[in-house]
Every structure is written in C-alpha cells, then in structure tokens.
Amino acid sequence: MPDITTISLQDLKKDRRESLEDIKVCATALLSGINSYSTGSVIERMEKNVGFVKTIDLELNRRKEAP
C-alpha cells in the first residue's frame, strides 16, 4: 500500500467518493437484512470504508484541502 502522502489529490478525492458510495450500498444492504456477501461481512466492509474516509479526511486536512 502506498504512503498516503504520495497519493495525488485527485486520487484521494476519487477514493473518498467511492468509499462514501460503498458506505451507502452497505447501509442499504443492512437495512434490507443482508449481513454478508460473497467474500465477507457487510458490517466489516462498511467499517473499513468509514476508516478509509476518516484517513483520507485527515490527509486532506493536512494538505489544507476541502474533502
């Protein structure tokens, strides 16, 4: 995994958008009673994406960029 400080601003913002979109998909699945998918737990997937967004937001703040 690359050092987050070396990832371009454009890629960070793209990854953030994709993670937020996946969080919505996971939330919809959970509300529909779906708790797992082919490779794991929906909750774990959602928690990983929440962590990604938090990490990206910290880096964007360090760079003084709006998320």
C-alpha positions as CSV (number, residue, x, y, z in Angstrom):
1,M,0.0,0.0,0.0
2,P,1.5,3.4,-1.0
3,D,2.2,6.1,1.6
4,I,-0.9,8.3,1.7
5,T,1.2,11.4,1.4
6,T,2.3,10.3,-2.1
7,I,-1.2,9.8,-3.5
8,S,-2.4,12.6,-5.7
9,L,-5.2,14.9,-4.5
10,Q,-7.4,13.8,-7.4
11,D,-7.0,10.1,-6.5
12,L,-7.6,10.8,-2.8
13,K,-10.9,12.6,-3.6
14,K,-11.9,9.8,-6.0
15,D,-11.2,7.2,-3.4
16,R,-13.2,9.2,-0.8
17,R,-16.2,9.4,-3.2
18,E,-16.0,5.7,-3.9
19,S,-15.8,4.8,-0.2
20,L,-18.8,7.1,0.6
21,E,-20.8,5.4,-2.2
22,D,-19.9,2.0,-0.9
23,I,-20.9,3.0,2.7
24,K,-24.4,3.9,1.2
25,V,-24.5,0.5,-0.5
26,C,-23.6,-1.3,2.7
27,A,-26.2,0.7,4.7
28,T,-28.9,-0.2,2.2
29,A,-27.9,-3.9,2.4
30,L,-28.0,-3.9,6.2
31,L,-31.4,-2.2,6.2
32,S,-32.6,-4.9,3.8
33,G,-31.4,-7.6,6.2
34,I,-28.3,-8.5,4.1
35,N,-25.4,-9.1,6.5
36,S,-22.9,-10.9,4.3
37,Y,-21.8,-11.0,0.7
38,S,-19.6,-13.4,-1.3
39,T,-16.4,-12.5,0.4
40,G,-17.3,-11.3,3.9
41,S,-19.4,-9.3,6.3
42,V,-21.2,-6.2,5.2
43,I,-20.6,-4.5,8.5
44,E,-16.8,-5.1,8.3
45,R,-16.8,-3.8,4.7
46,M,-18.7,-0.7,5.9
47,E,-16.4,-0.2,8.9
48,K,-13.3,-0.4,6.6
49,N,-14.8,2.2,4.3
50,V,-15.6,4.5,7.2
51,G,-11.9,4.2,8.3
52,F,-10.8,5.0,4.7
53,V,-12.8,8.1,4.7
54,K,-11.5,9.2,8.1
55,T,-7.9,8.6,7.0
56,I,-8.4,10.5,3.7
57,D,-10.1,13.4,5.5
58,L,-7.1,13.6,7.9
59,E,-4.8,13.8,4.9
60,L,-6.9,16.3,3.1
61,N,-6.9,18.5,6.2
62,R,-3.1,18.1,6.5
63,R,-2.9,19.4,2.9
64,K,-5.5,22.1,3.7
65,E,-7.9,20.8,1.1
66,A,-11.6,20.5,1.5
67,P,-12.9,16.9,1.3
